[in-house]
Amino acid sequence: MVGQFSDGLGPTELQVLDAETGQPQVVWQRRAAEGASALGPVVWEDDTHLLQVLAQGRDVEIVRFGLDGSMELTGVSQRINDPTLSTLSLMGR
């Protein structure tokens, strides 16, 4: 189960919850100073990774979150004037 907590444009926290207990298993938090915003939903890439489109300034990137707590850029990105008009999108599997 995936949970998100929002404040402004996009969530500030992403959690993977245990399906039986509802307790957080992995948590990623965005610090306000980082200025990154989530655009669109989180989708499962495979059994151990999530993907989400994130924007920071004019840069929009697809980010991979691992159930081991890792976070990495996928190499898919855009640079545009208005990140809310990004053409990057994800489809769940």
PDB file of N, CA, C and O in Angstrom:
ATOM      1  N   MET A   1       0.843  -1.155   0.000  1.00  0.00           N
ATOM      2  CA  MET A   1       0.000   0.000   0.000  1.00  0.00           C
ATOM      3  C   MET A   1       0.899   1.232   0.000  1.00  0.00           C
ATOM      4  O   MET A   1       1.922   1.256   0.685  1.00  0.00           O
ATOM      5  N   VAL A   2       0.521   2.253  -0.766  1.00  0.00           N
ATOM      6  CA  VAL A   2       1.296   3.481  -0.844  1.00  0.00           C
ATOM      7  C   VAL A   2       0.467   4.621  -0.279  1.00  0.00           C
ATOM      8  O   VAL A   2      -0.700   4.773  -0.640  1.00  0.00           O
ATOM      9  N   GLY A   3       1.049   5.423   0.599  1.00  0.00           N
ATOM     10  CA  GLY A   3       0.370   6.580   1.163  1.00  0.00           C
ATOM     11  C   GLY A   3       1.141   7.842   0.853  1.00  0.00           C
ATOM     12  O   GLY A   3       2.370   7.826   0.788  1.00  0.00           O
ATOM     13  N   GLN A   4       0.414   8.952   0.659  1.00  0.00           N
ATOM     14  CA  GLN A   4       1.043  10.240   0.404  1.00  0.00           C
ATOM     15  C   GLN A   4       0.409  11.295   1.295  1.00  0.00           C
ATOM     16  O   GLN A   4      -0.788  11.245   1.576  1.00  0.00           O
ATOM     17  N   PHE A   5       1.220  12.252   1.737  1.00  0.00           N
ATOM     18  CA  PHE A   5       0.734  13.365   2.534  1.00  0.00           C
ATOM     19  C   PHE A   5       1.069  14.647   1.806  1.00  0.00           C
ATOM     20  O   PHE A   5       2.227  14.870   1.454  1.00  0.00           O
ATOM     21  N   SER A   6       0.070  15.507   1.569  1.00  0.00           N
ATOM     22  CA  SER A   6       0.246  16.684   0.713  1.00  0.00           C
ATOM     23  C   SER A   6       0.276  17.982   1.497  1.00  0.00           C
ATOM     24  O   SER A   6      -0.289  18.107   2.584  1.00  0.00           O
ATOM     25  N   ASP A   7       0.961  18.941   0.895  1.00  0.00           N
ATOM     26  CA  ASP A   7       0.997  20.314   1.399  1.00  0.00           C
ATOM     27  C   ASP A   7       1.396  21.184   0.217  1.00  0.00           C
ATOM     28  O   ASP A   7       2.570  21.222  -0.151  1.00  0.00           O
ATOM     29  N   GLY A   8       0.448  21.877  -0.377  1.00  0.00           N
ATOM     30  CA  GLY A   8       0.745  22.688  -1.552  1.00  0.00           C
ATOM     31  C   GLY A   8       0.729  21.830  -2.807  1.00  0.00           C
ATOM     32  O   GLY A   8      -0.128  20.958  -2.952  1.00  0.00           O
ATOM     33  N   LEU A   9       1.673  22.071  -3.720  1.00  0.00           N
ATOM     34  CA  LEU A   9       1.733  21.351  -4.983  1.00  0.00           C
ATOM     35  C   LEU A   9       2.395  19.998  -4.768  1.00  0.00           C
ATOM     36  O   LEU A   9       3.619  19.911  -4.671  1.00  0.00           O
ATOM     37  N   GLY A  10       1.605  18.960  -4.693  1.00  0.00           N
ATOM     38  CA  GLY A  10       2.116  17.605  -4.562  1.00  0.00           C
ATOM     39  C   GLY A  10       2.435  17.204  -3.140  1.00  0.00           C
ATOM     40  O   GLY A  10       2.492  18.047  -2.245  1.00  0.00           O
ATOM     41  N   PRO A  11       2.643  15.904  -2.933  1.00  0.00           N
ATOM     42  CA  PRO A  11       2.899  15.383  -1.587  1.00  0.00           C
ATOM     43  C   PRO A  11       4.277  15.756  -1.070  1.00  0.00           C
ATOM     44  O   PRO A  11       5.219  15.938  -1.842  1.00  0.00           O
ATOM     45  N   THR A  12       4.381  15.866   0.250  1.00  0.00           N
ATOM     46  CA  THR A  12       5.661  16.117   0.907  1.00  0.00           C
ATOM     47  C   THR A  12       6.239  14.830   1.483  1.00  0.00           C
ATOM     48  O   THR A  12       7.399  14.793   1.893  1.00  0.00           O
ATOM     49  N   GLU A  13       5.427  13.777   1.513  1.00  0.00           N
ATOM     50  CA  GLU A  13       5.877  12.509   2.077  1.00  0.00           C
ATOM     51  C   GLU A  13       5.281  11.358   1.285  1.00  0.00           C
ATOM     52  O   GLU A  13       4.115  11.390   0.891  1.00  0.00           O
ATOM     53  N   LEU A  14       6.102  10.339   1.059  1.00  0.00           N
ATOM     54  CA  LEU A  14       5.667   9.125   0.374  1.00  0.00           C
ATOM     55  C   LEU A  14       5.975   7.958   1.300  1.00  0.00           C
ATOM     56  O   LEU A  14       7.089   7.845   1.811  1.00  0.00           O
ATOM     57  N   GLN A  15       4.991   7.090   1.518  1.00  0.00           N
ATOM     58  CA  GLN A  15       5.163   5.944   2.396  1.00  0.00           C
ATOM     59  C   GLN A  15       4.723   4.670   1.697  1.00  0.00           C
ATOM     60  O   GLN A  15       3.774   4.677   0.913  1.00  0.00           O
ATOM     61  N   VAL A  16       5.411   3.586   1.984  1.00  0.00           N
ATOM     62  CA  VAL A  16       4.934   2.257   1.616  1.00  0.00           C
ATOM     63  C   VAL A  16       4.482   1.625   2.921  1.00  0.00           C
ATOM     64  O   VAL A  16       5.260   1.492   3.866  1.00  0.00           O
ATOM     65  N   LEU A  17       3.209   1.235   2.960  1.00  0.00           N
ATOM     66  CA  LEU A  17       2.616   0.710   4.187  1.00  0.00           C
ATOM     67  C   LEU A  17       2.485  -0.800   4.123  1.00  0.00           C
ATOM     68  O   LEU A  17       2.262  -1.361   3.050  1.00  0.00           O
ATOM     69  N   ASP A  18       2.622  -1.455   5.256  1.00  0.00           N
ATOM     70  CA  ASP A  18       2.383  -2.889   5.354  1.00  0.00           C
ATOM     71  C   ASP A  18       0.900  -3.139   5.103  1.00  0.00           C
ATOM     72  O   ASP A  18       0.053  -2.520   5.748  1.00  0.00           O
ATOM     73  N   ALA A  19       0.575  -4.037   4.178  1.00  0.00           N
ATOM     74  CA  ALA A  19      -0.819  -4.284   3.796  1.00  0.00           C
ATOM     75  C   ALA A  19      -1.650  -4.844   4.945  1.00  0.00           C
ATOM     76  O   ALA A  19      -2.860  -4.621   4.994  1.00  0.00           O
ATOM     77  N   GLU A  20      -1.026  -5.561   5.863  1.00  0.00           N
ATOM     78  CA  GLU A  20      -1.773  -6.158   6.968  1.00  0.00           C
ATOM     79  C   GLU A  20      -1.945  -5.207   8.145  1.00  0.00           C
ATOM     80  O   GLU A  20      -3.028  -5.120   8.723  1.00  0.00           O
ATOM     81  N   THR A  21      -0.875  -4.492   8.504  1.00  0.00           N
ATOM     82  CA  THR A  21      -0.921  -3.656   9.709  1.00  0.00           C
ATOM     83  C   THR A  21      -1.168  -2.177   9.415  1.00  0.00           C
ATOM     84  O   THR A  21      -1.619  -1.435  10.288  1.00  0.00           O
ATOM     85  N   GLY A  22      -0.876  -1.753   8.196  1.00  0.00           N
ATOM     86  CA  GLY A  22      -1.001  -0.335   7.852  1.00  0.00           C
ATOM     87  C   GLY A  22       0.153   0.506   8.361  1.00  0.00           C
ATOM     88  O   GLY A  22       0.141   1.728   8.213  1.00  0.00           O
ATOM     89  N   GLN A  23       1.151  -0.129   8.959  1.00  0.00           N
ATOM     90  CA  GLN A  23       2.316   0.589   9.496  1.00  0.00           C
ATOM     91  C   GLN A  23       3.309   0.905   8.370  1.00  0.00           C
ATOM     92  O   GLN A  23       3.498   0.092   7.465  1.00  0.00           O
ATOM     93  N   PRO A  24       3.947   2.090   8.425  1.00  0.00           N
ATOM     94  CA  PRO A  24       4.940   2.449   7.403  1.00  0.00           C
ATOM     95  C   PRO A  24       6.117   1.474   7.392  1.00  0.00           C
ATOM     96  O   PRO A  24       6.674   1.151   8.441  1.00  0.00           O
ATOM     97  N   GLN A  25       6.487   1.012   6.205  1.00  0.00           N
ATOM     98  CA  GLN A  25       7.655   0.153   6.036  1.00  0.00           C
ATOM     99  C   GLN A  25       8.849   0.955   5.513  1.00  0.00           C
ATOM    100  O   GLN A  25       9.993   0.706   5.894  1.00  0.00           O
ATOM    101  N   VAL A  26       8.564   1.925   4.631  1.00  0.00           N
ATOM    102  CA  VAL A  26       9.574   2.815   4.074  1.00  0.00           C
ATOM    103  C   VAL A  26       8.938   4.196   3.958  1.00  0.00           C
ATOM    104  O   VAL A  26       7.777   4.315   3.566  1.00  0.00           O
ATOM    105  N   VAL A  27       9.695   5.241   4.297  1.00  0.00           N
ATOM    106  CA  VAL A  27       9.174   6.616   4.229  1.00  0.00           C
ATOM    107  C   VAL A  27      10.217   7.507   3.557  1.00  0.00           C
ATOM    108  O   VAL A  27      11.395   7.468   3.910  1.00  0.00           O
ATOM    109  N   TRP A  28       9.777   8.304   2.592  1.00  0.00           N
ATOM    110  CA  TRP A  28      10.614   9.340   1.982  1.00  0.00           C
ATOM    111  C   TRP A  28       9.946  10.666   2.281  1.00  0.00           C
ATOM    112  O   TRP A  28       8.733  10.796   2.118  1.00  0.00           O
ATOM    113  N   GLN A  29      10.717  11.660   2.720  1.00  0.00           N
ATOM    114  CA  GLN A  29      10.169  12.982   3.010  1.00  0.00           C
ATOM    115  C   GLN A  29      10.896  14.038   2.189  1.00  0.00           C
ATOM    116  O   GLN A  29      12.115  13.992   2.021  1.00  0.00           O
ATOM    117  N   ARG A  30      10.122  14.987   1.684  1.00  0.00           N
ATOM    118  CA  ARG A  30      10.686  16.117   0.944  1.00  0.00           C
ATOM    119  C   ARG A  30      10.803  17.279   1.906  1.00  0.00           C
ATOM    120  O   ARG A  30       9.818  17.676   2.527  1.00  0.00           O
ATOM    121  N   ARG A  31      11.992  17.824   2.033  1.00  0.00           N
ATOM    122  CA  ARG A  31      12.185  19.009   2.867  1.00  0.00           C
ATOM    123  C   ARG A  31      11.755  20.238   2.081  1.00  0.00           C
ATOM    124  O   ARG A  31      12.021  20.338   0.883  1.00  0.00           O
ATOM    125  N   ALA A  32      11.096  21.165   2.745  1.00  0.00           N
ATOM    126  CA  ALA A  32      10.583  22.370   2.083  1.00  0.00           C
ATOM    127  C   ALA A  32      11.685  23.113   1.340  1.00  0.00           C
ATOM    128  O   ALA A  32      11.432  23.674   0.274  1.00  0.00           O
ATOM    129  N   ALA A  33      12.888  23.128   1.870  1.00  0.00           N
ATOM    130  CA  ALA A  33      13.988  23.857   1.245  1.00  0.00           C
ATOM    131  C   ALA A  33      14.399  23.255  -0.101  1.00  0.00           C
ATOM    132  O   ALA A  33      14.989  23.945  -0.933  1.00  0.00           O
ATOM    133  N   GLU A  34      14.091  21.977  -0.317  1.00  0.00           N
ATOM    134  CA  GLU A  34      14.478  21.335  -1.572  1.00  0.00           C
ATOM    135  C   GLU A  34      13.648  21.846  -2.741  1.00  0.00           C
ATOM    136  O   GLU A  34      14.119  21.860  -3.879  1.00  0.00           O
ATOM    137  N   GLY A  35      12.416  22.266  -2.469  1.00  0.00           N
ATOM    138  CA  GLY A  35      11.584  22.857  -3.504  1.00  0.00           C
ATOM    139  C   GLY A  35      11.078  21.907  -4.575  1.00  0.00           C
ATOM    140  O   GLY A  35      10.558  22.371  -5.589  1.00  0.00           O
ATOM    141  N   ALA A  36      11.205  20.612  -4.399  1.00  0.00           N
ATOM    142  CA  ALA A  36      10.696  19.667  -5.383  1.00  0.00           C
ATOM    143  C   ALA A  36       9.210  19.441  -5.175  1.00  0.00           C
ATOM    144  O   ALA A  36       8.724  19.443  -4.044  1.00  0.00           O
ATOM    145  N   SER A  37       8.497  19.249  -6.265  1.00  0.00           N
ATOM    146  CA  SER A  37       7.055  19.002  -6.195  1.00  0.00           C
ATOM    147  C   SER A  37       6.717  17.758  -7.001  1.00  0.00           C
ATOM    148  O   SER A  37       7.271  17.534  -8.077  1.00  0.00           O
ATOM    149  N   ALA A  38       5.806  16.953  -6.473  1.00  0.00           N
ATOM    150  CA  ALA A  38       5.347  15.766  -7.187  1.00  0.00           C
ATOM    151  C   ALA A  38       4.292  16.161  -8.207  1.00  0.00           C
ATOM    152  O   ALA A  38       3.413  16.974  -7.923  1.00  0.00           O
ATOM    153  N   LEU A  39       4.388  15.580  -9.392  1.00  0.00           N
ATOM    154  CA  LEU A  39       3.406  15.820 -10.446  1.00  0.00           C
ATOM    155  C   LEU A  39       2.826  14.475 -10.849  1.00  0.00           C
ATOM    156  O   LEU A  39       3.492  13.685 -11.517  1.00  0.00           O
ATOM    157  N   GLY A  40       1.624  14.217 -10.457  1.00  0.00           N
ATOM    158  CA  GLY A  40       0.993  12.958 -10.840  1.00  0.00           C
ATOM    159  C   GLY A  40       1.158  11.872  -9.798  1.00  0.00           C
ATOM    160  O   GLY A  40       1.802  12.068  -8.768  1.00  0.00           O
ATOM    161  N   PRO A  41       0.569  10.728 -10.082  1.00  0.00           N
ATOM    162  CA  PRO A  41       0.528   9.632  -9.110  1.00  0.00           C
ATOM    163  C   PRO A  41       1.840   8.858  -9.026  1.00  0.00           C
ATOM    164  O   PRO A  41       2.709   8.965  -9.892  1.00  0.00           O
ATOM    165  N   VAL A  42       1.949   8.090  -7.973  1.00  0.00           N
ATOM    166  CA  VAL A  42       3.032   7.123  -7.818  1.00  0.00           C
ATOM    167  C   VAL A  42       2.554   5.825  -8.457  1.00  0.00           C
ATOM    168  O   VAL A  42       1.415   5.410  -8.248  1.00  0.00           O
ATOM    169  N   VAL A  43       3.430   5.180  -9.239  1.00  0.00           N
ATOM    170  CA  VAL A  43       3.064   3.894  -9.854  1.00  0.00           C
ATOM    171  C   VAL A  43       4.152   2.870  -9.550  1.00  0.00           C
ATOM    172  O   VAL A  43       5.319   3.216  -9.364  1.00  0.00           O
ATOM    173  N   TRP A  44       3.751   1.616  -9.505  1.00  0.00           N
ATOM    174  CA  TRP A  44       4.710   0.524  -9.292  1.00  0.00           C
ATOM    175  C   TRP A  44       5.430   0.247 -10.603  1.00  0.00           C
ATOM    176  O   TRP A  44       4.792   0.068 -11.640  1.00  0.00           O
ATOM    177  N   GLU A  45       6.767   0.212 -10.557  1.00  0.00           N
ATOM    178  CA  GLU A  45       7.572  -0.181 -11.720  1.00  0.00           C
ATOM    179  C   GLU A  45       7.708  -1.702 -11.759  1.00  0.00           C
ATOM    180  O   GLU A  45       7.597  -2.323 -12.817  1.00  0.00           O
ATOM    181  N   ASP A  46       7.951  -2.287 -10.591  1.00  0.00           N
ATOM    182  CA  ASP A  46       8.044  -3.737 -10.422  1.00  0.00           C
ATOM    183  C   ASP A  46       7.732  -4.033  -8.958  1.00  0.00           C
ATOM    184  O   ASP A  46       7.197  -3.170  -8.262  1.00  0.00           O
ATOM    185  N   ASP A  47       8.048  -5.213  -8.485  1.00  0.00           N
ATOM    186  CA  ASP A  47       7.693  -5.592  -7.115  1.00  0.00           C
ATOM    187  C   ASP A  47       8.464  -4.830  -6.035  1.00  0.00           C
ATOM    188  O   ASP A  47       8.062  -4.847  -4.872  1.00  0.00           O
ATOM    189  N   THR A  48       9.562  -4.162  -6.398  1.00  0.00           N
ATOM    190  CA  THR A  48      10.378  -3.506  -5.388  1.00  0.00           C
ATOM    191  C   THR A  48      10.673  -2.031  -5.669  1.00  0.00           C
ATOM    192  O   THR A  48      11.469  -1.414  -4.961  1.00  0.00           O
ATOM    193  N   HIS A  49      10.032  -1.457  -6.706  1.00  0.00           N
ATOM    194  CA  HIS A  49      10.303  -0.050  -7.055  1.00  0.00           C
ATOM    195  C   HIS A  49       9.028   0.698  -7.427  1.00  0.00           C
ATOM    196  O   HIS A  49       8.120   0.158  -8.058  1.00  0.00           O
ATOM    197  N   LEU A  50       8.996   1.971  -7.009  1.00  0.00           N
ATOM    198  CA  LEU A  50       7.926   2.901  -7.382  1.00  0.00           C
ATOM    199  C   LEU A  50       8.517   3.983  -8.268  1.00  0.00           C
ATOM    200  O   LEU A  50       9.707   4.283  -8.175  1.00  0.00           O
ATOM    201  N   LEU A  51       7.698   4.568  -9.125  1.00  0.00           N
ATOM    202  CA  LEU A  51       8.114   5.690  -9.960  1.00  0.00           C
ATOM    203  C   LEU A  51       7.187   6.870  -9.726  1.00  0.00           C
ATOM    204  O   LEU A  51       5.993   6.693  -9.485  1.00  0.00           O
ATOM    205  N   GLN A  52       7.744   8.086  -9.797  1.00  0.00           N
ATOM    206  CA  GLN A  52       6.931   9.296  -9.700  1.00  0.00           C
ATOM    207  C   GLN A  52       7.619  10.408 -10.476  1.00  0.00           C
ATOM    208  O   GLN A  52       8.847  10.495 -10.502  1.00  0.00           O
ATOM    209  N   VAL A  53       6.811  11.264 -11.112  1.00  0.00           N
ATOM    210  CA  VAL A  53       7.328  12.445 -11.789  1.00  0.00           C
ATOM    211  C   VAL A  53       7.474  13.556 -10.759  1.00  0.00           C
ATOM    212  O   VAL A  53       6.512  13.912 -10.078  1.00  0.00           O
ATOM    213  N   LEU A  54       8.692  14.105 -10.646  1.00  0.00           N
ATOM    214  CA  LEU A  54       8.973  15.191  -9.713  1.00  0.00           C
ATOM    215  C   LEU A  54       9.513  16.392 -10.479  1.00  0.00           C
ATOM    216  O   LEU A  54      10.223  16.240 -11.473  1.00  0.00           O
ATOM    217  N   ALA A  55       9.172  17.577 -10.007  1.00  0.00           N
ATOM    218  CA  ALA A  55       9.661  18.810 -10.618  1.00  0.00           C
ATOM    219  C   ALA A  55      10.425  19.618  -9.587  1.00  0.00           C
ATOM    220  O   ALA A  55      10.041  19.672  -8.419  1.00  0.00           O
ATOM    221  N   GLN A  56      11.506  20.245 -10.023  1.00  0.00           N
ATOM    222  CA  GLN A  56      12.246  21.176  -9.187  1.00  0.00           C
ATOM    223  C   GLN A  56      12.691  22.318 -10.099  1.00  0.00           C
ATOM    224  O   GLN A  56      13.514  22.140 -10.997  1.00  0.00           O
ATOM    225  N   GLY A  57      12.126  23.481  -9.842  1.00  0.00           N
ATOM    226  CA  GLY A  57      12.397  24.605 -10.741  1.00  0.00           C
ATOM    227  C   GLY A  57      11.844  24.299 -12.120  1.00  0.00           C
ATOM    228  O   GLY A  57      10.667  23.967 -12.261  1.00  0.00           O
ATOM    229  N   ARG A  58      12.693  24.409 -13.147  1.00  0.00           N
ATOM    230  CA  ARG A  58      12.262  24.122 -14.527  1.00  0.00           C
ATOM    231  C   ARG A  58      12.536  22.674 -14.930  1.00  0.00           C
ATOM    232  O   ARG A  58      12.200  22.273 -16.045  1.00  0.00           O
ATOM    233  N   ASP A  59      13.135  21.892 -14.050  1.00  0.00           N
ATOM    234  CA  ASP A  59      13.486  20.513 -14.369  1.00  0.00           C
ATOM    235  C   ASP A  59      12.407  19.550 -13.891  1.00  0.00           C
ATOM    236  O   ASP A  59      11.959  19.616 -12.746  1.00  0.00           O
ATOM    237  N   VAL A  60      11.997  18.656 -14.786  1.00  0.00           N
ATOM    238  CA  VAL A  60      11.004  17.628 -14.469  1.00  0.00           C
ATOM    239  C   VAL A  60      11.670  16.280 -14.736  1.00  0.00           C
ATOM    240  O   VAL A  60      12.211  16.062 -15.820  1.00  0.00           O
ATOM    241  N   GLU A  61      11.634  15.378 -13.760  1.00  0.00           N
ATOM    242  CA  GLU A  61      12.316  14.093 -13.879  1.00  0.00           C
ATOM    243  C   GLU A  61      11.442  12.965 -13.363  1.00  0.00           C
ATOM    244  O   GLU A  61      10.569  13.178 -12.522  1.00  0.00           O
ATOM    245  N   ILE A  62      11.681  11.761 -13.873  1.00  0.00           N
ATOM    246  CA  ILE A  62      11.052  10.570 -13.307  1.00  0.00           C
ATOM    247  C   ILE A  62      12.033   9.990 -12.293  1.00  0.00           C
ATOM    248  O   ILE A  62      13.192   9.723 -12.611  1.00  0.00           O
ATOM    249  N   VAL A  63      11.548   9.800 -11.068  1.00  0.00           N
ATOM    250  CA  VAL A  63      12.382   9.324  -9.966  1.00  0.00           C
ATOM    251  C   VAL A  63      11.930   7.924  -9.564  1.00  0.00           C
ATOM    252  O   VAL A  63      10.736   7.631  -9.503  1.00  0.00           O
ATOM    253  N   ARG A  64      12.919   7.064  -9.290  1.00  0.00           N
ATOM    254  CA  ARG A  64      12.657   5.678  -8.861  1.00  0.00           C
ATOM    255  C   ARG A  64      12.902   5.579  -7.354  1.00  0.00           C
ATOM    256  O   ARG A  64      13.961   5.969  -6.862  1.00  0.00           O
ATOM    257  N   PHE A  65      11.915   5.056  -6.631  1.00  0.00           N
ATOM    258  CA  PHE A  65      12.017   4.816  -5.190  1.00  0.00           C
ATOM    259  C   PHE A  65      12.067   3.308  -4.957  1.00  0.00           C
ATOM    260  O   PHE A  65      11.198   2.580  -5.435  1.00  0.00           O
ATOM    261  N   GLY A  66      13.080   2.834  -4.222  1.00  0.00           N
ATOM    262  CA  GLY A  66      13.207   1.410  -3.932  1.00  0.00           C
ATOM    263  C   GLY A  66      12.684   1.077  -2.551  1.00  0.00           C
ATOM    264  O   GLY A  66      12.765   1.899  -1.639  1.00  0.00           O
ATOM    265  N   LEU A  67      12.152  -0.113  -2.392  1.00  0.00           N
ATOM    266  CA  LEU A  67      11.656  -0.540  -1.082  1.00  0.00           C
ATOM    267  C   LEU A  67      12.784  -0.690  -0.062  1.00  0.00           C
ATOM    268  O   LEU A  67      12.527  -0.856   1.131  1.00  0.00           O
ATOM    269  N   ASP A  68      14.037  -0.632  -0.530  1.00  0.00           N
ATOM    270  CA  ASP A  68      15.185  -0.647   0.380  1.00  0.00           C
ATOM    271  C   ASP A  68      15.515   0.760   0.890  1.00  0.00           C
ATOM    272  O   ASP A  68      16.497   0.948   1.608  1.00  0.00           O
ATOM    273  N   GLY A  69      14.679   1.760   0.511  1.00  0.00           N
ATOM    274  CA  GLY A  69      14.884   3.136   0.949  1.00  0.00           C
ATOM    275  C   GLY A  69      15.651   3.983  -0.047  1.00  0.00           C
ATOM    276  O   GLY A  69      15.855   5.175   0.185  1.00  0.00           O
ATOM    277  N   SER A  70      16.081   3.390  -1.153  1.00  0.00           N
ATOM    278  CA  SER A  70      16.855   4.137  -2.143  1.00  0.00           C
ATOM    279  C   SER A  70      15.966   5.062  -2.967  1.00  0.00           C
ATOM    280  O   SER A  70      14.752   4.877  -3.049  1.00  0.00           O
ATOM    281  N   MET A  71      16.597   6.055  -3.572  1.00  0.00           N
ATOM    282  CA  MET A  71      15.914   6.985  -4.465  1.00  0.00           C
ATOM    283  C   MET A  71      16.924   7.374  -5.537  1.00  0.00           C
ATOM    284  O   MET A  71      18.049   7.758  -5.216  1.00  0.00           O
ATOM    285  N   GLU A  72      16.533   7.279  -6.816  1.00  0.00           N
ATOM    286  CA  GLU A  72      17.464   7.616  -7.887  1.00  0.00           C
ATOM    287  C   GLU A  72      16.721   8.186  -9.084  1.00  0.00           C
ATOM    288  O   GLU A  72      15.537   7.916  -9.287  1.00  0.00           O
ATOM    289  N   LEU A  73      17.434   8.976  -9.870  1.00  0.00           N
ATOM    290  CA  LEU A  73      16.874   9.495 -11.110  1.00  0.00           C
ATOM    291  C   LEU A  73      16.915   8.394 -12.163  1.00  0.00           C
ATOM    292  O   LEU A  73      17.864   7.611 -12.211  1.00  0.00           O
ATOM    293  N   THR A  74      15.890   8.333 -13.001  1.00  0.00           N
ATOM    294  CA  THR A  74      15.853   7.305 -14.050  1.00  0.00           C
ATOM    295  C   THR A  74      16.574   7.731 -15.309  1.00  0.00           C
ATOM    296  O   THR A  74      16.853   6.897 -16.170  1.00  0.00           O
ATOM    297  N   GLY A  75      16.884   9.020 -15.438  1.00  0.00           N
ATOM    298  CA  GLY A  75      17.512   9.527 -16.654  1.00  0.00           C
ATOM    299  C   GLY A  75      16.503  10.086 -17.652  1.00  0.00           C
ATOM    300  O   GLY A  75      16.888  10.624 -18.690  1.00  0.00           O
ATOM    301  N   VAL A  76      15.208   9.960 -17.341  1.00  0.00           N
ATOM    302  CA  VAL A  76      14.155  10.538 -18.176  1.00  0.00           C
ATOM    303  C   VAL A  76      13.814  11.900 -17.596  1.00  0.00           C
ATOM    304  O   VAL A  76      13.363  11.999 -16.454  1.00  0.00           O
ATOM    305  N   SER A  77      14.030  12.960 -18.389  1.00  0.00           N
ATOM    306  CA  SER A  77      13.818  14.296 -17.851  1.00  0.00           C
ATOM    307  C   SER A  77      13.392  15.278 -18.934  1.00  0.00           C
ATOM    308  O   SER A  77      13.486  14.998 -20.129  1.00  0.00           O
ATOM    309  N   GLN A  78      12.922  16.436 -18.483  1.00  0.00           N
ATOM    310  CA  GLN A  78      12.530  17.552 -19.340  1.00  0.00           C
ATOM    311  C   GLN A  78      12.975  18.842 -18.666  1.00  0.00           C
ATOM    312  O   GLN A  78      13.083  18.907 -17.442  1.00  0.00           O
ATOM    313  N   ARG A  79      13.228  19.849 -19.458  1.00  0.00           N
ATOM    314  CA  ARG A  79      13.472  21.201 -18.924  1.00  0.00           C
ATOM    315  C   ARG A  79      12.466  22.110 -19.622  1.00  0.00           C
ATOM    316  O   ARG A  79      12.533  22.308 -20.836  1.00  0.00           O
ATOM    317  N   ILE A  80      11.529  22.664 -18.841  1.00  0.00           N
ATOM    318  CA  ILE A  80      10.467  23.493 -19.412  1.00  0.00           C
ATOM    319  C   ILE A  80      10.217  24.701 -18.528  1.00  0.00           C
ATOM    320  O   ILE A  80      10.627  24.731 -17.367  1.00  0.00           O
ATOM    321  N   ASN A  81       9.541  25.696 -19.085  1.00  0.00           N
ATOM    322  CA  ASN A  81       9.269  26.928 -18.334  1.00  0.00           C
ATOM    323  C   ASN A  81       8.261  26.726 -17.218  1.00  0.00           C
ATOM    324  O   ASN A  81       8.381  27.345 -16.161  1.00  0.00           O
ATOM    325  N   ASP A  82       7.268  25.871 -17.433  1.00  0.00           N
ATOM    326  CA  ASP A  82       6.219  25.644 -16.432  1.00  0.00           C
ATOM    327  C   ASP A  82       6.098  24.146 -16.172  1.00  0.00           C
ATOM    328  O   ASP A  82       5.493  23.441 -16.980  1.00  0.00           O
ATOM    329  N   PRO A  83       6.659  23.629 -15.058  1.00  0.00           N
ATOM    330  CA  PRO A  83       6.624  22.197 -14.782  1.00  0.00           C
ATOM    331  C   PRO A  83       5.218  21.598 -14.731  1.00  0.00           C
ATOM    332  O   PRO A  83       5.048  20.400 -14.956  1.00  0.00           O
ATOM    333  N   THR A  84       4.210  22.425 -14.435  1.00  0.00           N
ATOM    334  CA  THR A  84       2.849  21.885 -14.384  1.00  0.00           C
ATOM    335  C   THR A  84       2.339  21.524 -15.778  1.00  0.00           C
ATOM    336  O   THR A  84       1.297  20.881 -15.903  1.00  0.00           O
ATOM    337  N   LEU A  85       3.059  21.928 -16.826  1.00  0.00           N
ATOM    338  CA  LEU A  85       2.678  21.593 -18.197  1.00  0.00           C
ATOM    339  C   LEU A  85       3.543  20.472 -18.769  1.00  0.00           C
ATOM    340  O   LEU A  85       3.587  20.283 -19.984  1.00  0.00           O
ATOM    341  N   SER A  86       4.219  19.738 -17.914  1.00  0.00           N
ATOM    342  CA  SER A  86       5.091  18.644 -18.347  1.00  0.00           C
ATOM    343  C   SER A  86       4.300  17.594 -19.124  1.00  0.00           C
ATOM    344  O   SER A  86       3.143  17.309 -18.817  1.00  0.00           O
ATOM    345  N   THR A  87       4.948  17.034 -20.124  1.00  0.00           N
ATOM    346  CA  THR A  87       4.335  15.939 -20.881  1.00  0.00           C
ATOM    347  C   THR A  87       4.773  14.572 -20.347  1.00  0.00           C
ATOM    348  O   THR A  87       4.343  13.539 -20.861  1.00  0.00           O
ATOM    349  N   LEU A  88       5.619  14.563 -19.325  1.00  0.00           N
ATOM    350  CA  LEU A  88       5.998  13.282 -18.723  1.00  0.00           C
ATOM    351  C   LEU A  88       4.838  12.752 -17.895  1.00  0.00           C
ATOM    352  O   LEU A  88       4.278  13.476 -17.071  1.00  0.00           O
ATOM    353  N   SER A  89       4.479  11.506 -18.108  1.00  0.00           N
ATOM    354  CA  SER A  89       3.416  10.886 -17.321  1.00  0.00           C
ATOM    355  C   SER A  89       3.714   9.410 -17.174  1.00  0.00           C
ATOM    356  O   SER A  89       4.503   8.848 -17.933  1.00  0.00           O
ATOM    357  N   LEU A  90       3.086   8.789 -16.202  1.00  0.00           N
ATOM    358  CA  LEU A  90       3.313   7.382 -15.890  1.00  0.00           C
ATOM    359  C   LEU A  90       1.992   6.629 -15.921  1.00  0.00           C
ATOM    360  O   LEU A  90       0.937   7.175 -15.597  1.00  0.00           O
ATOM    361  N   MET A  91       2.072   5.366 -16.318  1.00  0.00           N
ATOM    362  CA  MET A  91       0.890   4.491 -16.273  1.00  0.00           C
ATOM    363  C   MET A  91       1.221   3.341 -15.341  1.00  0.00           C
ATOM    364  O   MET A  91       2.306   2.766 -15.422  1.00  0.00           O
ATOM    365  N   GLY A  92       0.299   3.005 -14.464  1.00  0.00           N
ATOM    366  CA  GLY A  92       0.501   1.886 -13.547  1.00  0.00           C
ATOM    367  C   GLY A  92       0.485   0.561 -14.268  1.00  0.00           C
ATOM    368  O   GLY A  92      -0.077   0.437 -15.356  1.00  0.00           O
ATOM    369  N   ARG A  93       1.097  -0.415 -13.663  1.00  0.00           N
ATOM    370  CA  ARG A  93       1.105  -1.746 -14.289  1.00  0.00           C
ATOM    371  C   ARG A  93       0.007  -2.594 -13.722  1.00  0.00           C
ATOM    372  O   ARG A  93      -0.151  -3.748 -14.120  1.00  0.00           O
TER     373      ARG A  93
END
